Amino acid sequence: MTLLTIVLTISFFSIIGLGIYLILYPENVKPGIPRWMKGSVAINLGLFALGIAGLFISGMAETMAAEEAVAGEKEIGVGLGLALIGIGLPTGLATIGAGIAVSSVGSASLAVITEKPEMFGRTLVYLGLAEGIAIYGLVVSIILLGKI
């Protein structure tokens, strides 16, 4: 478990280091992306995916091998754990979608407001519609949580 944490930490900080390098030395980045940069990003993403999978598998093995700590409490099994993850997915994915929608609608609305300030009210409505996607995901998660 410690080895996986070390691998994930190294991968995380190497991606951050690459970003800092590109910010400090933008002149080194040519119009085409260098081969070593593509390879390092691919290796880091692969290490990160392997580390997350390893943590998932080792955590699942520890959970299945753990003895019951308290006799009176309800035990959370693998099925209930996966159900809770499935309940959280709609909120997470809807929030990501709302963020993407708000970013594009927000930038477009700022461009419109600079040319026509009287369009401010309409652009707020469009931003509200884009943000509504996250609220729909939250409502779905609440409904699913009531089913357990």
Secondary structure, DSSP 4 states (H G I P E B T S, - for coil): -HHHHHHHHHHHHHHHHHHHHHHH-GGG--SSPPHHHHHHHHHHHHHHHHHHHHHHHHHHHHHHHPPPS-SSSPP--HHHHHHHHHHHHHHHHHHHHHHHHHHHHHHHHHHHHHH-GGGHHHHHHHHHHHHHHHHHHHHHHHHHHHT-
